[in-house]
Amino acid sequence: MAGRYAHAKQFKCHQRKLKFLRTRLSRLCRDIRRKIAGKAEVECTGKGKARSPYEFGVKVSVVATNARAPGGPTSQIQAS
């Protein structure tokens, strides 16, 4: 959606959406770093491509739900 705002020349809305996405990404990165602290695992995985035959890291998959998190800002509004 943020990209659509840029093309429609709605730059203020575009900047707001980008800031929101960056905040979410930063929180997610901090959470992941906190959870994997002291559990460093790095593996060599073959990619099968000529330009980069090997990659170092760990394969992960991230799953998110569309439901609101308990204790979020909206739960306080609904409770009062």
MARBANU-250219 format. One record per atom (N, C-alpha, C, O): x, y, z; residue number from 1. Coordinates in Angstrom, 3 decimals. Layout:
N
{{X,Y,Z},NUM},
...
//
This chain:
80
{{0.822,-1.201,0.000},1},
{{0.000,0.000,0.000},1},
{{0.862,1.260,0.000},1},
{{0.495,2.267,-0.606},1},
{{2.009,1.203,0.680},2},
{{2.847,2.396,0.763},2},
{{3.303,2.832,-0.627},2},
{{3.370,4.025,-0.922},2},
{{3.613,1.860,-1.473},3},
{{4.034,2.190,-2.824},3},
{{2.939,2.860,-3.639},3},
{{3.214,3.717,-4.479},3},
{{1.704,2.466,-3.389},4},
{{0.592,3.074,-4.122},4},
{{0.427,4.542,-3.755},4},
{{0.103,5.373,-4.604},4},
{{0.656,4.857,-2.467},5},
{{0.552,6.255,-2.051},5},
{{1.612,7.107,-2.747},5},
{{1.349,8.262,-3.082},5},
{{2.800,6.555,-2.967},6},
{{3.863,7.317,-3.629},6},
{{3.484,7.626,-5.070},6},
{{3.743,8.726,-5.559},6},
{{2.874,6.665,-5.749},7},
{{2.507,6.889,-7.136},7},
{{1.330,7.846,-7.269},7},
{{1.174,8.509,-8.295},7},
{{0.516,7.916,-6.248},8},
{{-0.658,8.782,-6.317},8},
{{-0.349,10.196,-5.821},8},
{{-1.253,11.018,-5.670},8},
{{0.919,10.469,-5.571},9},
{{1.389,11.779,-5.087},9},
{{0.766,12.142,-3.738},9},
{{0.492,13.308,-3.454},9},
{{0.552,11.119,-2.921},10},
{{0.076,11.335,-1.554},10},
{{1.253,11.065,-0.628},10},
{{1.265,10.077,0.107},10},
{{2.247,11.955,-0.670},11},
{{3.523,11.677,-0.039},11},
{{3.462,11.697,1.483},11},
{{4.230,10.986,2.131},11},
{{2.575,12.488,2.069},12},
{{2.475,12.494,3.534},12},
{{1.970,11.150,4.039},12},
{{2.490,10.607,5.014},12},
{{0.971,10.631,3.381},13},
{{0.439,9.325,3.755},13},
{{1.491,8.238,3.496},13},
{{1.625,7.293,4.274},13},
{{2.225,8.385,2.403},14},
{{3.293,7.454,2.069},14},
{{4.351,7.418,3.166},14},
{{4.776,6.341,3.584},14},
{{4.779,8.592,3.636},15},
{{5.789,8.660,4.701},15},
{{5.260,8.049,5.998},15},
{{6.001,7.372,6.712},15},
{{3.987,8.283,6.306},16},
{{3.389,7.705,7.516},16},
{{3.403,6.185,7.462},16},
{{3.751,5.522,8.439},16},
{{3.026,5.645,6.323},17},
{{2.991,4.188,6.165},17},
{{4.407,3.603,6.228},17},
{{4.608,2.546,6.826},17},
{{5.378,4.270,5.624},18},
{{6.749,3.783,5.681},18},
{{7.279,3.779,7.111},18},
{{7.951,2.834,7.522},18},
{{6.980,4.828,7.866},19},
{{7.428,4.888,9.253},19},
{{6.800,3.748,10.058},19},
{{7.474,3.128,10.881},19},
{{5.529,3.472,9.829},20},
{{4.838,2.387,10.508},20},
{{5.491,1.045,10.181},20},
{{5.711,0.226,11.074},20},
{{5.805,0.818,8.891},21},
{{6.423,-0.443,8.489},21},
{{7.826,-0.589,9.071},21},
{{8.213,-1.677,9.499},21},
{{8.593,0.512,9.087},22},
{{9.936,0.456,9.671},22},
{{9.878,0.147,11.164},22},
{{10.702,-0.607,11.681},22},
{{8.901,0.733,11.851},23},
{{8.744,0.478,13.281},23},
{{8.426,-0.989,13.524},23},
{{9.015,-1.618,14.404},23},
{{7.502,-1.530,12.752},24},
{{7.156,-2.951,12.895},24},
{{8.367,-3.842,12.635},24},
{{8.612,-4.798,13.372},24},
{{9.122,-3.526,11.587},25},
{{10.286,-4.327,11.246},25},
{{11.342,-4.246,12.339},25},
{{11.953,-5.258,12.683},25},
{{11.562,-3.064,12.886},26},
{{12.551,-2.907,13.957},26},
{{12.157,-3.702,15.185},26},
{{12.999,-4.352,15.805},26},
{{10.875,-3.655,15.543},27},
{{10.404,-4.424,16.695},27},
{{10.595,-5.910,16.478},27},
{{11.012,-6.627,17.388},27},
{{10.287,-6.381,15.265},28},
{{10.438,-7.783,14.941},28},
{{11.896,-8.206,15.009},28},
{{12.211,-9.265,15.551},28},
{{12.795,-7.381,14.461},29},
{{14.226,-7.697,14.494},29},
{{14.747,-7.746,15.929},29},
{{15.500,-8.651,16.290},29},
{{14.342,-6.763,16.752},30},
{{14.769,-6.759,18.153},30},
{{14.269,-7.996,18.884},30},
{{14.995,-8.589,19.682},30},
{{13.030,-8.384,18.612},31},
{{12.453,-9.552,19.261},31},
{{13.205,-10.820,18.870},31},
{{13.505,-11.654,19.724},31},
{{13.507,-10.964,17.590},32},
{{14.234,-12.147,17.117},32},
{{15.635,-12.175,17.702},32},
{{16.092,-13.226,18.150},32},
{{16.335,-11.023,17.708},33},
{{17.682,-10.979,18.286},33},
{{17.668,-11.347,19.762},33},
{{18.560,-12.044,20.244},33},
{{16.646,-10.874,20.477},34},
{{16.547,-11.165,21.900},34},
{{16.316,-12.653,22.129},34},
{{16.871,-13.229,23.065},34},
{{15.505,-13.279,21.284},35},
{{15.184,-14.689,21.471},35},
{{16.323,-15.619,21.071},35},
{{16.436,-16.716,21.616},35},
{{17.170,-15.204,20.130},36},
{{18.254,-16.083,19.701},36},
{{19.585,-15.725,20.344},36},
{{20.618,-16.268,19.952},36},
{{19.588,-14.820,21.327},37},
{{20.842,-14.418,21.982},37},
{{21.488,-15.636,22.636},37},
{{20.848,-16.362,23.397},37},
{{22.772,-15.845,22.325},38},
{{23.505,-16.966,22.901},38},
{{23.274,-18.292,22.197},38},
{{23.814,-19.309,22.630},38},
{{22.496,-18.315,21.133},39},
{{22.212,-19.552,20.395},39},
{{22.633,-19.395,18.945},39},
{{21.866,-19.679,18.026},39},
{{23.862,-18.938,18.755},40},
{{24.324,-18.660,17.389},40},
{{24.480,-19.963,16.615},40},
{{25.244,-20.839,17.019},40},
{{23.770,-20.091,15.519},41},
{{23.892,-21.241,14.613},41},
{{24.070,-20.697,13.211},41},
{{23.252,-19.917,12.722},41},
{{25.133,-21.110,12.580},42},
{{25.355,-20.727,11.190},42},
{{25.680,-21.988,10.410},42},
{{26.542,-22.770,10.811},42},
{{24.997,-22.180,9.308},43},
{{25.188,-23.359,8.482},43},
{{25.541,-22.932,7.066},43},
{{25.171,-21.846,6.619},43},
{{26.240,-23.776,6.387},44},
{{26.540,-23.537,4.984},44},
{{25.486,-24.267,4.170},44},
{{25.373,-25.490,4.254},44},
{{24.724,-23.538,3.391},45},
{{23.688,-24.152,2.572},45},
{{24.028,-23.962,1.104},45},
{{24.394,-22.864,0.685},45},
{{23.909,-25.016,0.328},46},
{{24.169,-24.939,-1.100},46},
{{22.987,-24.316,-1.813},46},
{{21.838,-24.670,-1.546},46},
{{23.261,-23.393,-2.716},47},
{{22.182,-22.726,-3.434},47},
{{22.018,-23.257,-4.856},47},
{{20.936,-23.179,-5.437},47},
{{23.101,-23.794,-5.404},48},
{{23.008,-24.337,-6.744},48},
{{23.021,-23.293,-7.843},48},
{{22.595,-23.561,-8.967},48},
{{23.512,-22.095,-7.521},49},
{{23.591,-21.042,-8.533},49},
{{25.050,-20.735,-8.801},49},
{{25.877,-20.786,-7.891},49},
{{25.371,-20.417,-10.049},50},
{{26.763,-20.196,-10.425},50},
{{27.342,-18.949,-9.770},50},
{{28.504,-18.939,-9.363},50},
{{26.535,-17.899,-9.668},51},
{{27.077,-16.647,-9.148},51},
{{27.271,-16.691,-7.631},51},
{{28.146,-16.004,-7.104},51},
{{26.478,-17.480,-6.935},52},
{{26.640,-17.614,-5.483},52},
{{26.297,-19.050,-5.097},52},
{{25.165,-19.335,-4.706},52},
{{27.268,-19.953,-5.205},53},
{{26.957,-21.363,-4.968},53},
{{26.660,-21.692,-3.508},53},
{{25.968,-22.670,-3.226},53},
{{27.176,-20.886,-2.573},54},
{{26.961,-21.187,-1.158},54},
{{26.464,-19.960,-0.419},54},
{{26.734,-18.824,-0.808},54},
{{25.743,-20.211,0.641},55},
{{25.224,-19.140,1.472},55},
{{25.387,-19.579,2.926},55},
{{25.169,-20.742,3.267},55},
{{25.769,-18.637,3.764},56},
{{25.939,-18.961,5.167},56},
{{24.810,-18.330,5.959},56},
{{24.516,-17.145,5.802},56},
{{24.189,-19.116,6.797},57},
{{23.085,-18.605,7.592},57},
{{22.199,-19.751,8.020},57},
{{22.586,-20.916,7.935},57},
{{21.039,-19.425,8.467},58},
{{20.069,-20.414,8.905},58},
{{18.760,-20.117,8.205},58},
{{18.324,-18.967,8.141},58},
{{18.142,-21.150,7.685},59},
{{16.854,-20.952,7.031},59},
{{15.777,-20.832,8.094},59},
{{15.677,-21.672,8.988},59},
{{14.982,-19.793,7.991},60},
{{13.885,-19.586,8.936},60},
{{12.635,-19.230,8.159},60},
{{12.698,-18.787,7.013},60},
{{11.520,-19.428,8.792},61},
{{10.264,-18.955,8.225},61},
{{9.531,-18.205,9.319},61},
{{9.512,-18.622,10.477},61},
{{8.926,-17.085,8.932},62},
{{8.235,-16.231,9.879},62},
{{6.750,-16.271,9.563},62},
{{6.339,-16.068,8.421},62},
{{5.957,-16.533,10.579},63},
{{4.512,-16.613,10.409},63},
{{3.876,-15.549,11.281},63},
{{4.233,-15.400,12.450},63},
{{2.940,-14.816,10.721},64},
{{2.236,-13.779,11.479},64},
{{0.743,-13.976,11.283},64},
{{0.300,-14.469,10.246},64},
{{-0.012,-13.595,12.268},65},
{{-1.460,-13.689,12.184},65},
{{-2.053,-12.308,11.955},65},
{{-1.422,-11.299,12.269},65},
{{-3.233,-12.261,11.423},66},
{{-3.907,-10.989,11.206},66},
{{-4.638,-10.509,12.456},66},
{{-5.091,-9.366,12.514},66},
{{-4.752,-11.383,13.453},67},
{{-5.462,-11.012,14.674},67},
{{-4.642,-9.999,15.468},67},
{{-3.412,-10.004,15.410},67},
{{-5.323,-9.142,16.201},68},
{{-4.636,-8.149,17.020},68},
{{-3.992,-8.825,18.215},68},
{{-4.516,-9.807,18.742},68},
{{-2.866,-8.302,18.634},69},
{{-2.142,-8.861,19.767},69},
{{-2.859,-8.504,21.065},69},
{{-3.355,-7.386,21.205},69},
{{-2.923,-9.439,22.021},70},
{{-3.539,-9.086,23.306},70},
{{-2.664,-8.081,24.037},70},
{{-1.440,-8.216,24.060},70},
{{-3.278,-7.091,24.623},71},
{{-2.511,-6.067,25.326},71},
{{-2.051,-4.951,24.418},71},
{{-1.273,-4.095,24.839},71},
{{-2.515,-4.940,23.179},72},
{{-2.147,-3.870,22.254},72},
{{-2.908,-2.593,22.555},72},
{{-3.709,-2.561,23.489},72},
{{-2.679,-1.553,21.795},73},
{{-3.315,-0.272,22.076},73},
{{-4.837,-0.311,21.943},73},
{{-5.523,0.468,22.606},73},
{{-5.383,-1.198,21.103},74},
{{-6.833,-1.215,20.937},74},
{{-7.525,-1.917,22.084},74},
{{-8.688,-1.634,22.368},74},
{{-6.818,-2.849,22.766},75},
{{-7.475,-3.560,23.864},75},
{{-7.732,-2.619,25.043},75},
{{-8.678,-2.824,25.803},75},
{{-6.898,-1.592,25.198},76},
{{-7.112,-0.625,26.268},76},
{{-8.327,0.231,25.971},76},
{{-9.063,0.609,26.882},76},
{{-8.539,0.537,24.709},77},
{{-9.676,1.368,24.321},77},
{{-10.974,0.585,24.530},77},
{{-11.963,1.134,25.017},77},
{{-10.966,-0.707,24.159},78},
{{-12.162,-1.514,24.282},78},
{{-12.504,-1.792,25.748},78},
{{-13.676,-1.913,26.103},78},
{{-11.474,-1.894,26.602},79},
{{-11.706,-2.216,28.009},79},
{{-12.334,-1.047,28.752},79},
{{-13.076,-1.258,29.712},79},
{{-12.047,0.197,28.323},80},
{{-12.572,1.343,29.061},80},
{{-13.905,1.824,28.575},80},
{{-14.451,2.784,29.117},80},
//
